[in-house]
Amino acid sequence: MEAEKKSWGVSDAGAWGMNVISSVGIILTNKQLMSSGGFAFTFATTLTGFHFAVTALVGFISNSTGYTRSKHVPWWELLWFSVIANVSITGMNLSLMLNSVGFYQITKLSMIPVVCVMEWILHDKHYSKEVKLSVMVVVIGVGVCTVTDVKVNAKGFMCACVAVLATSMQQISIGSLQTKYSIGAFELLSKTAPIQALSLLIFGPFIDYYLTGNLVSDYMKTSSSGAIFFILLSCSLAVFCNISQYLCIGRFSAVSFQVLGHMKTICVLTLGWLLFDSELTFKNILGMLVAIVGMVIYSWAVEVEKGDIKGSPLVKNSLTEEELNLLKDGIEEQPVKDYKLGESKQVLDI
């Protein structure tokens, strides 16, 4: 039993590590790919379509070679999930274009309380005071180190609201679909990635043209080998990023993914300072420290909450005396008289 717990602990740490490393890696790669000082590839929605196309290809190869098995999930649920996910991507891109970077960061921070409220509405999930307090500390810490100027307009505000709601719904749905259909993270991703890739590659160039005024086809005609390399690198990292996101949300929760996911923000700020000479002020450092403290408190609070649930008298770990008597009476009425209560309990896996 102890070995089983240990292996799960390593797997959980591996999932988080994969997500943090791949996410930070893809952010730094995209910074070089999309910045004016880099390769000036400004077609974010189309790039995301490339990401899901490569992910879909990896999933197809995995299923074809028998490495993974494809489980049945209703088509309409896959389509609904893909629509929500694509609305999230498009909404975030529009929000970043129409609003200031400061307000964009606020919309990302607002996802934590929005996810909490949506899980409470959809799944009647409740959170302890310790968890709520730790979430507030994380939000304050990340807000201090990332939010600067805050400018917003009506269109930008609407796009931000749509993006936050769609992203929150998407992350909750990942865990729900995995639980509902007993499907693994990669199997679910391999089913949704082709739908997202097809739709983003069809509509993405038009969205990017609206955002930038440039055509991705014109860029690709004159692109350098360096730009192609970074596009391929971004797609490769996206496969690990997508898989690890599904793994983390499937094992933990959308709230945990959001809270600990802000560690990526801290890593990006630190690596930006080390690699790109970005400014790192006392305000940034103070915010990082507060956020880290909040994450530590959150991890402790979740463990306390799990312990309370396990020790709660409402959790039914065994049958009541009345249920045992009813079960015994039912067994005695069967033609086979040699059953014992202990054996029946084992057979029925109670």
C-alpha positions in Angstrom: 0.0 0.0 0.0 2.9 2.3 0.9 4.5 1.7 -2.5 1.3 2.4 -4.3 1.0 5.8 -2.5 4.6 6.6 -3.3 4.2 5.8 -7.0 1.1 8.0 -7.1 3.1 10.8 -5.4 5.9 10.6 -8.1 3.3 10.5 -10.9 1.5 13.6 -9.5 4.8 15.5 -9.1 5.7 14.4 -12.6 2.4 15.7 -14.0 2.9 19.1 -12.3 6.6 19.3 -13.3 5.7 18.5 -17.0 3.1 21.2 -17.0 5.3 23.9 -15.5 8.3 23.1 -17.6 6.4 22.8 -20.9 4.3 25.9 -20.2 7.3 28.0 -19.3 9.2 26.6 -22.3 6.4 27.4 -24.7 6.0 30.9 -23.3 9.7 31.7 -23.8 9.6 30.0 -27.2 6.6 32.0 -28.3 8.2 35.2 -27.0 11.1 34.7 -29.3 8.8 33.6 -32.2 6.2 36.4 -31.9 8.1 39.4 -30.6 9.2 42.2 -32.9 12.8 41.6 -31.8 12.4 37.9 -32.8 10.6 36.4 -35.8 7.5 38.6 -35.6 5.0 35.7 -36.1 1.9 37.4 -34.7 -0.7 34.9 -35.7 -1.5 33.5 -32.3 -4.8 31.7 -33.1 -3.3 30.0 -36.2 -0.3 28.9 -34.1 -2.7 27.3 -31.6 -4.3 25.5 -34.5 -0.8 24.2 -35.4 -0.4 23.1 -31.8 -3.6 21.0 -31.8 -2.8 19.6 -35.3 0.5 18.1 -34.0 -1.2 16.9 -30.8 -3.9 15.2 -32.9 -1.2 13.6 -35.0 0.6 12.2 -31.9 -2.7 10.9 -30.6 -3.5 9.2 -33.9 -0.1 7.5 -34.0 -0.5 6.4 -30.4 -4.0 4.9 -31.1 -2.8 3.2 -34.3 0.2 1.5 -32.7 -2.0 0.3 -29.8 -0.1 2.3 -27.2 -3.4 3.8 -26.1 -7.0 2.7 -26.5 -9.8 4.9 -27.7 -12.8 4.9 -25.4 -16.3 6.0 -26.5 -17.3 9.6 -25.7 -20.5 11.0 -27.3 -19.8 13.1 -30.3 -21.9 16.0 -29.2 -20.0 16.3 -25.9 -16.6 16.4 -27.7 -18.0 19.0 -30.1 -19.4 21.1 -27.2 -16.1 20.9 -25.3 -14.1 21.9 -28.5 -16.4 24.9 -29.1 -15.9 26.1 -25.5 -12.1 25.6 -25.7 -11.9 27.5 -29.0 -14.0 30.3 -27.6 -11.6 30.5 -24.7 -8.6 30.8 -27.0 -10.2 33.4 -29.2 -11.5 35.4 -26.3 -8.1 35.5 -24.6 -6.5 36.7 -27.8 -9.1 39.4 -28.3 -8.9 40.5 -24.6 -5.1 40.9 -24.9 -5.5 42.9 -28.1 -8.3 45.2 -26.8 -7.2 45.7 -23.2 -4.0 46.6 -21.4 -1.6 44.0 -20.2 -2.6 44.9 -16.6 -6.3 44.2 -17.2 -5.4 41.0 -19.1 -3.6 39.8 -16.0 -6.6 40.6 -13.8 -8.8 38.5 -16.0 -6.4 35.6 -15.6 -6.5 36.0 -11.8 -10.3 36.2 -11.8 -10.4 32.6 -13.1 -9.8 31.2 -9.7 -12.9 32.6 -8.0 -14.9 32.0 -11.1 -13.9 28.3 -11.2 -14.8 28.1 -7.5 -18.3 29.6 -8.1 -18.9 27.4 -11.2 -17.9 24.2 -9.4 -20.2 25.2 -6.5 -23.1 25.8 -9.0 -22.5 22.8 -11.2 -21.2 20.2 -8.8 -22.3 21.5 -5.4 -18.6 21.7 -4.3 -17.7 23.5 -1.1 -14.4 24.9 0.1 -13.0 25.3 3.6 -12.1 28.6 5.0 -8.4 27.7 4.8 -8.6 27.0 1.1 -10.5 30.3 0.5 -7.9 32.2 2.5 -5.0 30.6 0.6 -6.6 31.4 -2.8 -6.9 35.1 -1.8 -3.2 35.2 -0.8 -2.2 33.7 -4.1 -4.4 36.1 -6.1 -3.0 39.1 -4.1 0.6 37.9 -4.6 0.4 37.3 -8.3 -1.6 40.5 -8.7 1.1 42.6 -7.0 3.9 41.2 -9.2 2.1 41.3 -12.5 -0.6 43.9 -12.6 0.6 47.4 -13.7 -1.5 49.8 -15.8 -5.2 48.9 -16.0 -7.1 50.2 -19.0 -10.3 48.6 -20.3 -13.1 49.4 -22.8 -16.5 48.0 -23.4 -15.5 45.6 -26.2 -12.5 44.5 -24.3 -14.5 43.9 -21.1 -17.0 41.7 -23.0 -14.2 39.7 -24.6 -12.5 39.2 -21.2 -15.8 38.0 -19.6 -16.4 35.5 -22.4 -12.8 34.3 -22.2 -12.9 33.8 -18.4 -16.2 32.0 -18.5 -15.2 29.8 -21.4 -11.8 28.9 -19.9 -13.3 28.1 -16.5 -15.9 25.9 -18.1 -13.3 24.2 -20.3 -11.1 23.3 -17.3 -14.0 22.0 -15.2 -15.2 19.9 -18.2 -11.8 18.2 -18.6 -12.1 16.6 -15.1 -15.9 15.9 -15.5 -15.5 14.1 -18.8 -12.6 12.0 -17.6 -14.6 11.0 -14.5 -17.8 10.4 -16.4 -16.4 8.2 -19.1 -13.5 6.7 -17.2 -11.2 8.0 -19.9 -7.5 8.9 -19.5 -6.1 12.3 -20.1 -4.3 11.5 -23.3 -7.2 9.5 -24.7 -9.6 12.5 -24.1 -7.1 14.9 -25.6 -6.6 12.7 -28.7 -10.4 12.9 -29.3 -10.8 16.7 -28.9 -7.5 17.8 -30.5 -8.5 17.0 -34.2 -11.8 19.0 -33.8 -10.0 22.0 -32.3 -7.2 21.8 -34.9 -9.6 21.7 -37.8 -11.7 24.6 -36.6 -8.8 26.7 -35.6 -6.9 26.2 -38.8 -10.1 27.1 -40.8 -11.1 30.2 -38.8 -7.8 31.1 -37.2 -6.3 33.0 -40.2 -9.4 35.2 -40.4 -9.3 35.9 -36.7 -5.6 36.7 -36.9 -6.2 38.9 -39.9 -8.8 40.9 -37.9 -6.3 41.2 -35.0 -3.1 42.1 -37.0 -4.2 43.1 -40.5 -1.7 40.6 -41.9 -2.2 37.2 -43.7 -0.4 34.2 -42.3 0.0 32.9 -45.8 2.1 35.9 -46.8 4.3 35.4 -43.7 4.9 31.7 -44.5 6.0 32.5 -48.0 8.9 34.6 -46.8 9.6 32.9 -43.5 13.1 31.9 -42.5 14.4 28.6 -41.4 14.7 30.0 -37.9 11.0 30.9 -37.7 10.1 27.4 -39.0 12.3 25.8 -36.3 10.6 27.9 -33.5 7.1 27.1 -34.8 8.0 23.3 -34.7 9.5 23.7 -31.3 6.4 25.6 -30.1 4.2 22.7 -31.4 6.3 20.1 -29.8 6.2 21.8 -26.4 2.4 22.3 -26.9 1.9 18.5 -27.0 3.5 18.1 -23.5 1.7 21.2 -22.3 -1.8 19.9 -23.4 -1.2 16.4 -22.1 0.0 17.6 -18.7 -2.9 20.0 -18.4 -5.4 17.2 -18.9 -3.4 15.0 -16.5 -3.3 17.6 -13.7 -7.0 18.6 -13.9 -8.0 14.9 -14.2 -6.1 14.0 -11.0 -6.6 17.1 -8.9 -9.2 19.9 -9.7 -9.6 23.0 -11.9 -9.0 25.2 -8.8 -5.7 23.4 -7.9 -4.6 23.7 -11.5 -5.3 27.5 -11.5 -3.6 28.1 -8.1 -0.4 26.1 -8.6 -0.4 27.2 -12.2 0.5 30.7 -11.1 3.9 29.2 -10.3 4.4 29.4 -14.1 3.9 33.2 -13.9 6.6 33.4 -11.3 9.0 31.2 -13.4 8.3 33.3 -16.5 9.1 36.5 -14.7 12.3 35.1 -13.2 13.5 33.6 -16.5 12.6 36.7 -18.4 14.9 38.6 -16.0 17.7 36.1 -16.4 17.4 35.5 -20.1 15.9 38.6 -21.7 17.1 41.3 -19.3 13.5 42.1 -18.2 13.1 44.4 -15.3 12.5 42.7 -11.9 11.6 45.3 -9.2 11.1 45.0 -5.5 7.4 45.0 -6.1 7.7 41.9 -8.4 9.8 40.1 -5.8 7.4 40.9 -3.0 4.5 39.7 -5.0 6.3 36.5 -5.9 7.0 35.8 -2.2 3.4 36.4 -1.2 2.2 34.1 -4.0 4.5 31.3 -3.0 3.4 31.6 0.6 -0.2 31.4 -0.6 0.6 28.2 -2.6 2.2 26.6 0.4 -0.9 27.4 2.5 -3.2 26.1 -0.3 -1.3 22.8 -0.4 -1.6 22.5 3.4 -5.3 23.5 3.3 -6.2 20.9 0.7 -4.5 18.1 2.7 -6.4 19.2 5.8 -9.6 19.2 3.8 -8.9 15.7 2.5 -8.3 14.5 6.1 -11.5 16.0 7.3 -13.5 14.3 4.5 -11.9 11.0 5.3 -12.6 11.3 9.0 -16.2 12.6 8.5 -19.0 10.4 9.9 -20.9 11.2 6.8 -18.5 9.2 4.7 -19.9 5.7 4.5 -16.9 3.3 5.0 -19.0 0.3 6.1 -22.5 -1.0 6.3 -24.8 -0.2 9.2 -26.1 -3.0 11.5 -29.5 -2.8 9.9 -28.1 -3.1 6.4 -26.0 -6.1 7.5 -29.1 -7.8 8.9 -31.1 -7.1 5.7 -28.2 -8.5 3.6 -28.0 -11.5 5.8 -31.8 -12.2 5.5 -31.6 -11.8 1.8 -28.7 -14.3 1.6 -30.5 -16.9 3.8 -33.4 -16.8 1.4 -31.2 -17.9 -1.5 -31.0 -21.6 -2.6 -27.3 -21.8 -1.7 -27.0 -22.1 2.1 -23.2 -22.2 2.4 -22.7 -18.4 2.0 -21.2 -16.6 4.9 -21.7 -12.9 5.6 -18.0 -12.2 5.3 -17.7 -14.0 2.0 -20.7 -12.2 0.6 -19.2 -8.9 1.6 -16.0 -9.8 -0.3 -17.9 -11.0 -3.4 -20.1 -7.9 -3.5 -17.0 -5.7 -3.0 -18.7 -3.6 -0.3 
